[in-house]
Amino acid sequence: MVADATGMVQTSVTEHVLAALERITRTEEVRRNLDLELFELDLLDSLGVVELLVLLADRLGVEVSPAEFDREEWATPRKILAFVEARRAAIR
């Protein structure tokens, strides 16, 4: 978390993404191991992806249609974070 110019504490993008992943996968391991293979370990499935897409849109303004989703680009928490950061940079 970081303080903005008004002194209000704002949650970082990383924190938002990891909190969403932790909630969806029901494991804290996503925070400890950013290279955790989410699909290979059955921690994330198609329903979880949709839930994550909705959370990213609601909390971070990152719109991703299910048609844009690429399982390989979203295979690990690290890859999801990189994707979200790139998408946010593109919309600024």
JOJODA-V837326 format. One record per helix or strand of 3 or more residues. SS is the DSSP state (2 for helix, 1 for strand). FROM is the first residue (numbers start at 1). LEN is the number of residues. If there is no record, write none. Layout:
ss = (SS | SS)
from = (FROM | FROM)
len = (LEN | LEN)
This chain:
ss = (2 | 2 | 2 | 2 | 2 | 2)
from = (13 | 29 | 46 | 66 | 71 | 77)
len = (13 | 4 | 15 | 3 | 4 | 15)
